[in-house]
């Protein structure tokens, strides 16, 4: 493709050099450049692509997109000046790959909790309804049923458009995608055309990056601000931030709720460990998913599917057959009836939801033992809040290491301990080693008790000092429960 075609009608500040040159690929990482590639000098959180323009030229780049021209311009290299290189990367990469998002019905789901479950269920639902369907999520990316490993909640613009183009080539009609606040702020979704946007909820998270809750909220809101008039915006009416999200959107607005009048309504009839009985739009249906938070997820999926023109009865029928998403309230049971639950909950609100769900269902004649930690190099303000919630809603608590990354796990756990109220301190143990913590929980448990291992869910590793070591909470529980355990949700 010619450089002029890639630039198209994107507004740039200036161009030095020829634009009738062929481009063989797009890169913003100079280490991956090939001769004839277009290089984008993007300012990142840890490095500045402008520092690598010379290295890119040495590797044979034909053209450079930058916010500021280098002091010395090279012969036979075209320089395009953009106000924001990362935004230009999104728009021009989309053009390079043939604007794949315009050839799909791309639905973005954003919020603090529920994104992964929502997009995964939507992907499964539309596949079962007979459509070619793509998925972009924290757990994995899929082109129909073919898996593509996920490294970020939302990939970078090059990976993203390449993935969307492969979906188009494989006959996909829909793509359901998690949209993280980081992705919006870093312009990773710039240039994409969405057919719909979904808001789940907004609670305390990612303040290590956004610094303030308002900045976090504004990043989410920007996604809805940029939706076209042809799209729909579906928001949770029970979250006070839902109304804020759509204040300035051009999209058609719809709401869903468990608590108030809305376009799509749901009522919980019965909530058990083996499923949840809901009334959705007047239809009573049993689902295999569990808990109030999953009632919201199911209602969200139902509403989005209806807005996409699907038959209500067929949607509910297919949803009633679906299994829980990997790492989301998955549980195993030992031969002596100890229940082990593994969940990805790693924010205060998510932990509160899971623990309240367990407490709603259990008899309270048994112990609820919770094993939990907090990730390193992430929002530290939530650590004491998480511990306070867990201690107030559990009978026993074991604070342990999660993914400490480059922090010392003892320091993380000290911050968590500071949130435990004085009268609850006696129920809390601190065991740094995660394996030993889970072993201790199993040793403390009596027949009929419940062990919640929270924070890592589907992850099969523990990241310590930049190295990922194999560790799978569910695998550990299965081994500790012995070969005779019964796995309820796979």
Backbone torsions as a table, in degrees:
resi	resn	phi	psi	omega
1	UNK	NA	141.7	178.8
2	UNK	-75.3	148.9	178.8
3	UNK	-57.4	-39.0	-179.9
4	UNK	-60.7	-35.6	179.1
5	UNK	-71.6	-34.8	179.2
6	UNK	-69.0	-40.7	178.1
7	UNK	-67.2	-42.1	178.7
8	UNK	54.3	-132.9	-179.5
9	UNK	-98.9	17.4	178.7
10	UNK	-68.3	132.2	-175.7
11	UNK	-77.2	116.3	177.4
12	UNK	-116.0	162.0	-177.2
13	UNK	-83.8	-23.2	-179.7
14	UNK	177.7	158.4	179.0
15	UNK	-135.4	130.1	174.5
16	UNK	-118.1	114.4	-178.7
17	UNK	112.9	-176.7	-175.4
18	UNK	-83.2	148.6	175.8
19	UNK	-114.9	1.4	179.5
20	UNK	-93.9	37.4	-178.9
21	UNK	-108.8	145.5	179.7
22	UNK	-75.2	142.8	178.1
23	UNK	-114.0	129.7	-175.3
24	UNK	-95.7	-8.4	-179.5
25	UNK	172.1	172.6	-178.3
26	UNK	-126.0	135.2	178.5
27	UNK	-145.6	148.0	169.8
28	UNK	-119.5	0.2	175.7
29	UNK	-110.1	110.2	-174.3
30	UNK	-61.4	-23.1	-179.5
31	UNK	-70.0	-21.5	-177.0
32	UNK	-100.9	3.2	-174.9
33	UNK	-65.7	144.0	172.9
34	UNK	-121.9	156.0	178.6
35	UNK	-53.1	135.7	178.1
36	UNK	87.1	0.1	178.6
37	UNK	-75.8	154.6	171.4
38	UNK	-93.8	122.7	-176.6
39	UNK	-102.9	131.6	176.7
40	UNK	-105.9	120.0	177.1
41	UNK	-85.8	94.5	-174.8
42	UNK	-101.5	135.6	176.1
43	UNK	-84.6	115.2	-178.7
44	UNK	-102.1	-173.5	-179.0
45	UNK	-77.7	-24.6	-178.2
46	UNK	-120.2	-15.4	179.7
47	UNK	-149.6	164.3	-178.1
48	UNK	-120.4	119.2	-178.4
49	UNK	-60.1	-20.7	178.3
50	UNK	-64.7	-25.2	178.8
51	UNK	-72.9	-10.5	-175.1
52	UNK	-116.0	14.3	-179.9
53	UNK	-63.0	-45.1	179.7
54	UNK	-61.2	-41.6	178.9
55	UNK	-63.3	-38.1	178.8
56	UNK	-64.4	-41.5	-179.5
57	UNK	-66.5	-38.5	178.0
58	UNK	-62.1	-28.5	179.3
59	UNK	-85.5	-1.1	173.2
60	UNK	100.0	20.5	177.4
61	UNK	-63.8	142.5	-178.9
62	UNK	-87.4	-28.5	-174.1
63	UNK	-154.1	154.6	-178.0
64	UNK	-130.3	133.3	170.5
65	UNK	-103.6	124.7	-176.1
66	UNK	-145.5	164.0	177.4
67	UNK	-91.5	-21.1	-178.3
68	UNK	-143.1	129.6	-179.9
69	UNK	-67.5	141.5	174.5
70	UNK	-66.6	161.8	-177.3
71	UNK	-62.4	-36.1	-179.5
72	UNK	-118.5	124.9	178.5
73	UNK	-94.6	136.8	-179.0
74	UNK	-89.4	146.4	174.4
75	UNK	-65.5	148.4	175.0
76	UNK	63.1	18.5	173.9
77	UNK	-119.1	131.6	179.0
78	UNK	-94.2	133.9	179.2
79	UNK	-114.2	125.3	177.0
80	UNK	-112.3	124.0	-179.7
81	UNK	-96.7	123.9	179.8
82	UNK	-121.2	150.7	177.9
83	UNK	-63.0	-43.4	177.7
84	UNK	-134.2	111.3	-177.3
85	UNK	-61.7	-37.4	-178.0
86	UNK	-67.8	-34.7	176.1
87	UNK	-69.9	-42.1	177.4
88	UNK	-60.7	-36.9	177.9
89	UNK	-58.0	-44.8	-179.7
90	UNK	-63.6	-49.7	-176.9
91	UNK	-66.8	-44.4	-176.2
92	UNK	-74.6	-33.6	175.7
93	UNK	-64.9	-39.7	177.7
94	UNK	-59.6	-44.1	178.4
95	UNK	-64.5	-40.7	-179.0
96	UNK	-59.2	-37.3	-178.9
97	UNK	-92.5	11.7	174.4
98	UNK	83.7	26.8	-179.7
99	UNK	48.7	58.5	-175.3
100	UNK	-62.5	-30.1	-178.1
101	UNK	-65.4	-22.7	178.0
102	UNK	-78.2	-15.5	-178.8
103	UNK	-98.5	1.3	177.1
104	UNK	-123.8	164.4	164.1
105	UNK	-95.0	99.0	-175.4
106	UNK	-94.7	121.4	-179.1
107	UNK	-113.9	122.6	178.5
108	UNK	-101.9	135.3	179.2
109	UNK	-118.4	124.7	-179.4
110	UNK	-131.1	161.8	-176.6
111	UNK	144.0	175.5	-179.9
112	UNK	-80.0	-50.9	-177.2
113	UNK	-120.5	151.1	173.9
114	UNK	94.3	-5.8	-176.7
115	UNK	-62.1	-49.2	-174.7
116	UNK	-64.2	-46.4	179.2
117	UNK	-60.9	-43.2	-177.4
118	UNK	-63.0	-50.8	-177.7
119	UNK	-68.5	-34.4	179.8
120	UNK	-66.5	-44.0	178.3
121	UNK	-65.9	-39.0	177.1
122	UNK	-62.3	-42.9	178.3
123	UNK	-61.7	-46.7	179.6
124	UNK	-62.8	-44.1	-177.9
125	UNK	-59.7	-51.8	-175.8
126	UNK	-70.5	-28.1	173.4
127	UNK	-66.3	-43.5	178.7
128	UNK	-67.4	-26.8	177.2
129	UNK	-78.5	-4.0	173.4
130	UNK	99.9	14.3	-178.6
131	UNK	-101.5	148.6	167.2
132	UNK	-70.1	128.0	-168.7
133	UNK	-142.0	136.2	175.8
134	UNK	-108.3	157.6	-178.9
135	UNK	-136.9	134.7	173.3
136	UNK	-129.8	109.6	-173.2
137	UNK	-144.8	172.6	177.5
138	UNK	-60.9	-38.6	-175.1
139	UNK	-77.7	-49.5	-177.3
140	UNK	-160.9	164.2	169.5
141	UNK	-111.2	146.2	-179.5
142	UNK	-136.0	140.4	168.6
143	UNK	-111.0	104.0	-164.6
144	UNK	56.4	-115.4	-179.8
145	UNK	-106.3	1.2	178.4
146	UNK	-80.9	126.1	-176.0
147	UNK	-86.9	141.4	173.5
148	UNK	-126.6	115.7	-175.1
149	UNK	-53.8	142.4	-179.6
150	UNK	-102.2	134.9	176.0
151	UNK	-109.4	-24.1	177.4
152	UNK	-135.9	156.8	174.5
153	UNK	-54.7	-46.6	174.5
154	UNK	-123.3	119.5	-177.8
155	UNK	-63.5	169.3	175.4
156	UNK	-71.5	164.3	-173.8
157	UNK	-57.8	-34.3	-179.9
158	UNK	-69.1	-51.1	178.0
159	UNK	-60.6	-40.8	-176.0
160	UNK	-63.7	-49.4	-179.0
161	UNK	-70.7	-33.4	175.3
162	UNK	-63.7	-41.4	178.6
163	UNK	-66.3	-44.2	178.6
164	UNK	-63.7	-38.6	178.1
165	UNK	-63.9	-38.4	178.2
166	UNK	-67.3	-32.3	175.9
167	UNK	-64.3	-44.4	178.0
168	UNK	-60.3	-45.0	-178.4
169	UNK	-64.2	-28.6	-179.7
170	UNK	-93.9	12.1	173.1
171	UNK	83.0	18.3	178.1
172	UNK	-71.7	139.8	176.0
173	UNK	-102.6	-25.5	-177.9
174	UNK	-129.0	153.7	168.9
175	UNK	-140.7	131.8	178.9
176	UNK	-113.2	124.7	-165.1
177	UNK	-134.5	131.7	169.8
178	UNK	-72.9	134.6	176.9
179	UNK	-118.0	106.9	-178.5
180	UNK	-83.1	159.0	177.4
181	UNK	-64.8	-34.4	176.7
182	UNK	-61.0	-42.8	-177.1
183	UNK	-63.7	-39.1	178.5
184	UNK	-67.5	-48.0	-177.1
185	UNK	-63.3	-36.0	-177.6
186	UNK	-91.4	7.8	176.0
187	UNK	64.0	27.8	179.3
188	UNK	-68.2	-23.9	-179.6
189	UNK	-101.4	8.7	177.8
190	UNK	-59.6	137.1	178.1
191	UNK	89.5	-8.6	179.5
192	UNK	-86.4	148.3	177.3
193	UNK	-109.8	115.8	-178.4
194	UNK	-98.4	139.4	175.3
195	UNK	-88.5	-15.9	179.9
196	UNK	-167.3	153.6	175.6
197	UNK	-131.0	140.4	-177.4
198	UNK	-126.3	132.4	176.0
199	UNK	-110.9	127.2	-178.9
200	UNK	-93.1	-58.8	-177.7
201	UNK	-173.1	170.6	177.8
202	UNK	-141.4	118.6	177.3
203	UNK	-136.5	-177.5	-173.5
204	UNK	-64.8	115.6	176.0
205	UNK	-170.0	157.2	172.8
206	UNK	60.0	23.9	179.3
207	UNK	-75.6	-11.8	171.7
208	UNK	-62.9	-31.2	-179.5
209	UNK	-94.4	-50.5	-173.6
210	UNK	-83.5	-17.2	177.4
211	UNK	74.6	-44.5	178.9
212	UNK	-128.2	155.2	179.1
213	UNK	-64.5	-36.1	179.9
214	UNK	-63.8	-39.5	178.1
215	UNK	-65.3	-38.2	176.8
216	UNK	-62.7	-46.5	178.6
217	UNK	-61.1	-45.1	-177.6
218	UNK	-63.5	-34.7	177.3
219	UNK	-62.1	-44.1	177.3
220	UNK	-64.1	-44.0	-177.5
221	UNK	-62.6	-36.5	179.9
222	UNK	-56.1	-35.2	177.0
223	UNK	-57.8	-45.9	-179.5
224	UNK	-73.8	-33.3	177.2
225	UNK	-58.1	-32.9	-174.1
226	UNK	-94.7	1.9	177.4
227	UNK	-67.7	141.9	178.2
228	UNK	-75.5	165.5	-179.5
229	UNK	-65.2	-21.0	-179.5
230	UNK	-80.3	-9.4	-175.7
231	UNK	-91.6	170.8	170.5
232	UNK	-112.0	151.8	175.1
233	UNK	-122.8	113.0	-176.8
234	UNK	-108.7	120.6	-175.4
235	UNK	-128.0	154.7	179.2
236	UNK	-81.0	110.8	-177.4
237	UNK	-70.6	-20.4	-178.5
238	UNK	-81.0	-8.2	174.6
239	UNK	-102.2	125.3	-175.6
240	UNK	-60.5	-20.9	-179.4
241	UNK	-83.3	-10.3	-179.5
242	UNK	-59.3	-42.3	179.6
243	UNK	-66.3	-36.4	-179.9
244	UNK	-64.4	-39.7	-176.5
245	UNK	-55.0	-38.3	-172.2
246	UNK	-104.9	15.3	-179.0
247	UNK	-56.4	-38.6	-173.0
248	UNK	-119.6	17.0	-178.0
249	UNK	-81.4	149.6	173.8
250	UNK	-90.5	-12.1	-176.1
251	UNK	-71.3	159.5	175.2
252	UNK	-71.3	131.4	-171.4
253	UNK	-98.3	135.5	175.8
254	UNK	-139.3	153.4	-179.6
255	UNK	-127.8	157.2	172.0
256	UNK	-134.6	154.8	-173.9
257	UNK	-161.9	150.0	168.0
258	UNK	-103.1	-10.0	-170.2
259	UNK	-122.6	-13.0	-173.0
260	UNK	-143.5	172.5	174.1
261	UNK	-65.8	133.5	-177.9
262	UNK	-157.3	172.3	178.4
263	UNK	-65.8	-32.5	179.0
264	UNK	-131.4	124.2	-174.2
265	UNK	-123.6	153.2	-179.8
266	UNK	-144.2	146.7	175.8
267	UNK	-133.6	134.2	178.3
268	UNK	-83.4	123.6	178.0
269	UNK	-93.6	-45.0	-179.3
270	UNK	-151.5	141.7	-176.5
271	UNK	-130.1	112.8	-176.9
272	UNK	-132.3	166.8	177.4
273	UNK	-63.6	-25.9	-178.3
274	UNK	-92.6	1.8	176.9
275	UNK	155.7	-178.4	-178.9
276	UNK	-132.9	137.3	-178.4
277	UNK	-104.6	116.3	-175.2
278	UNK	-122.1	153.3	166.7
279	UNK	-109.8	112.2	-179.7
280	UNK	-117.6	119.2	-178.7
281	UNK	49.7	39.4	176.8
282	UNK	84.2	-1.9	178.0
283	UNK	-102.4	125.8	177.8
284	UNK	-91.1	126.2	-174.4
285	UNK	-142.7	139.1	171.5
286	UNK	-89.9	134.5	176.6
287	UNK	-121.7	153.7	-179.6
288	UNK	-80.7	-16.8	177.1
289	UNK	-75.3	163.1	-169.1
290	UNK	-128.5	141.3	167.6
291	UNK	97.8	158.7	-179.6
292	UNK	-60.6	-40.4	-179.4
293	UNK	-61.9	-32.9	177.0
294	UNK	-78.1	-23.6	171.7
295	UNK	-61.7	-42.2	175.4
296	UNK	-62.4	-45.5	-179.5
297	UNK	-59.9	-45.0	-179.1
298	UNK	-65.5	-41.1	178.1
299	UNK	-64.0	-39.8	178.7
300	UNK	-61.0	-46.7	-179.7
301	UNK	-63.0	-45.6	178.2
302	UNK	-57.5	-48.9	-177.7
303	UNK	-61.9	-44.9	-179.7
304	UNK	-62.7	-41.3	-179.7
305	UNK	-64.6	-41.1	178.3
306	UNK	-65.0	-41.8	178.1
307	UNK	-64.3	-22.9	176.6
308	UNK	-90.9	10.9	171.3
309	UNK	89.5	13.0	-177.4
310	UNK	-87.3	154.7	-178.5
311	UNK	-69.7	129.3	-174.7
312	UNK	-59.7	-46.1	-177.2
313	UNK	-65.7	-42.8	-179.9
314	UNK	-65.9	-37.5	178.0
315	UNK	-62.2	-47.8	-179.3
316	UNK	-65.1	-37.5	178.7
317	UNK	-62.4	-46.9	-179.4
318	UNK	-67.2	-40.2	-179.7
319	UNK	-64.6	-33.0	-178.9
320	UNK	-66.3	-18.5	-178.0
321	UNK	-92.8	-8.7	-169.4
322	UNK	-84.3	145.2	179.8
323	UNK	-89.3	159.9	176.2
324	UNK	-59.8	152.7	178.9
325	UNK	-74.1	146.8	-178.5
326	UNK	-53.0	127.9	176.5
327	UNK	80.7	4.4	179.0
328	UNK	-115.4	101.3	-179.7
329	UNK	53.6	44.5	172.1
330	UNK	-84.9	139.5	178.8
331	UNK	-143.1	151.6	177.6
332	UNK	-123.2	156.5	-179.3
333	UNK	-128.5	132.8	179.2
334	UNK	-78.1	169.1	-179.0
335	UNK	-64.9	-24.3	177.3
336	UNK	-100.4	25.2	169.4
337	UNK	68.5	31.0	167.7
338	UNK	-87.4	128.1	-178.9
339	UNK	-97.3	125.8	175.8
340	UNK	-109.6	126.3	-178.4
341	UNK	-117.2	131.3	176.9
342	UNK	-113.8	126.5	-179.4
343	UNK	-142.9	147.6	-176.9
344	UNK	-77.0	-3.6	-175.5
345	UNK	-48.1	117.9	-177.9
346	UNK	-140.0	16.5	173.7
347	UNK	-125.6	158.8	179.2
348	UNK	-53.9	-46.1	-177.0
349	UNK	-66.7	-41.0	179.8
350	UNK	-64.9	-42.1	177.3
351	UNK	-62.7	-43.0	178.5
352	UNK	-60.0	-43.5	179.6
353	UNK	-60.9	-47.6	-177.5
354	UNK	-66.1	-45.8	-178.4
355	UNK	-66.4	-40.1	177.9
356	UNK	-65.7	-35.9	177.2
357	UNK	-62.8	-46.4	179.1
358	UNK	-61.9	-43.5	-178.2
359	UNK	-68.3	-29.1	175.5
360	UNK	-67.8	-34.6	-172.5
361	UNK	-90.1	-37.9	-172.1
362	UNK	-72.9	166.4	-176.1
363	UNK	-84.2	-19.8	-175.3
364	UNK	72.6	11.5	169.4
365	UNK	-89.0	-12.1	-178.0
366	UNK	-109.1	166.3	175.3
367	UNK	-85.2	144.5	167.2
368	UNK	-110.8	112.7	-178.1
369	UNK	-108.6	120.9	-176.9
370	UNK	-111.4	129.6	174.8
371	UNK	-109.2	122.6	-175.6
372	UNK	-155.3	153.1	174.5
373	UNK	-139.9	-162.6	176.7
374	UNK	-144.9	143.1	-176.2
375	UNK	-70.7	147.2	176.2
376	UNK	-82.9	160.8	179.6
377	UNK	55.5	32.9	177.1
378	UNK	-134.1	-179.2	-177.1
379	UNK	-50.0	105.5	-176.3
380	UNK	-80.6	-20.3	-177.1
381	UNK	-64.4	-24.6	-177.7
382	UNK	-81.8	-12.4	-173.9
383	UNK	-61.2	-53.6	178.3
384	UNK	-64.3	-31.2	179.1
385	UNK	-65.9	-43.2	178.3
386	UNK	-60.2	-46.3	-178.1
387	UNK	-65.0	-38.2	178.4
388	UNK	-61.6	-44.8	179.9
389	UNK	-63.6	-47.6	-177.3
390	UNK	-62.8	-43.1	-179.2
391	UNK	-65.3	-34.2	-178.3
392	UNK	-77.5	-22.5	-174.7
393	UNK	-111.8	4.6	179.7
394	UNK	-122.8	158.5	175.6
395	UNK	-83.7	-36.8	175.4
396	UNK	-135.9	147.6	-179.4
397	UNK	-133.6	135.2	172.0
398	UNK	-121.2	110.7	176.3
399	UNK	-84.3	131.9	-174.7
400	UNK	-146.6	177.9	-179.7
401	UNK	-74.7	140.8	175.5
402	UNK	-104.4	-111.6	168.2
403	UNK	-108.7	91.1	-175.7
404	UNK	-66.1	-18.9	-178.5
405	UNK	53.3	-120.5	-177.1
406	UNK	-98.9	7.8	175.3
407	UNK	-94.0	161.1	174.0
408	UNK	-81.6	124.9	-177.3
409	UNK	-58.5	-32.5	179.4
410	UNK	-62.7	-37.4	179.4
411	UNK	-67.9	-39.8	177.8
412	UNK	-61.9	-45.2	-177.4
413	UNK	-68.1	-32.3	176.4
414	UNK	-63.8	-39.5	177.3
415	UNK	-65.5	-38.8	177.5
416	UNK	-64.1	-46.1	-178.2
417	UNK	-57.8	-31.8	-177.6
418	UNK	-63.6	-17.9	-179.5
419	UNK	-90.3	-9.4	-177.8
420	UNK	-77.8	126.6	179.8
421	UNK	-66.1	146.5	-171.2
422	UNK	-54.7	-41.5	-176.5
423	UNK	-73.3	-6.0	179.4
424	UNK	-109.6	-1.0	-175.0
425	UNK	-59.3	-36.0	-175.4
426	UNK	-64.4	-22.7	-178.7
427	UNK	-87.8	-0.4	-173.6
428	UNK	-107.9	127.9	171.0
429	UNK	-109.5	152.7	174.6
430	UNK	-121.2	116.3	178.6
431	UNK	-131.3	108.1	-172.4
432	UNK	-61.8	-46.9	-177.7
433	UNK	-68.5	119.7	-174.1
434	UNK	-64.7	-39.8	178.7
435	UNK	-61.5	-46.4	179.6
436	UNK	-64.7	-33.1	178.6
437	UNK	-64.4	-44.5	-180.0
438	UNK	-68.7	-38.9	176.3
439	UNK	-59.6	-43.0	-179.9
440	UNK	-63.7	-40.6	177.7
441	UNK	-60.4	-42.2	179.1
442	UNK	-66.4	-35.8	179.3
443	UNK	-69.9	-33.7	179.7
444	UNK	-76.6	-23.9	-173.9
445	UNK	-74.2	140.0	173.7
446	UNK	-107.2	164.0	177.4
447	UNK	-51.5	130.8	-179.8
448	UNK	95.6	-14.1	-178.8
449	UNK	-73.3	166.2	-178.2
450	UNK	-123.0	130.1	175.9
451	UNK	-114.2	121.2	173.3
452	UNK	-103.6	122.7	173.9
453	UNK	-109.6	108.8	-169.4
454	UNK	-112.9	156.8	169.2
455	UNK	113.6	-33.0	-174.0
456	UNK	-115.1	-27.0	172.9
457	UNK	52.2	-113.1	-175.5
458	UNK	-75.5	-14.0	-175.6
459	UNK	-64.3	138.2	179.5
460	UNK	-114.2	30.7	-179.8
461	UNK	-148.7	163.4	170.3
462	UNK	-127.9	123.7	-175.5
463	UNK	-95.0	117.3	-178.0
464	UNK	-131.1	119.7	178.6
465	UNK	52.3	43.0	175.8
466	UNK	82.4	0.0	-179.3
467	UNK	-114.6	133.3	177.6
468	UNK	-95.3	117.5	178.1
469	UNK	-102.0	140.4	-179.5
470	UNK	-61.0	126.4	175.1
471	UNK	-160.6	123.4	-176.8
472	UNK	-130.8	111.8	-176.8
473	UNK	-55.6	-43.2	-177.4
474	UNK	-67.7	-39.9	178.1
475	UNK	-62.5	-43.0	179.1
476	UNK	-62.3	-45.2	178.8
477	UNK	-60.9	-43.5	179.3
478	UNK	-58.8	-44.4	-178.7
479	UNK	-66.0	-41.9	-179.0
480	UNK	-70.1	-31.5	177.8
481	UNK	-75.4	-16.9	179.5
482	UNK	91.9	169.7	-174.9
483	UNK	-70.4	-10.0	-177.1
484	UNK	-95.5	5.7	-179.2
485	UNK	-67.2	155.3	177.7
486	UNK	-106.5	122.6	178.5
487	UNK	-92.7	118.0	-175.8
488	UNK	-82.8	-52.6	-178.6
489	UNK	-115.4	124.8	-176.4
490	UNK	-97.0	NA	NA
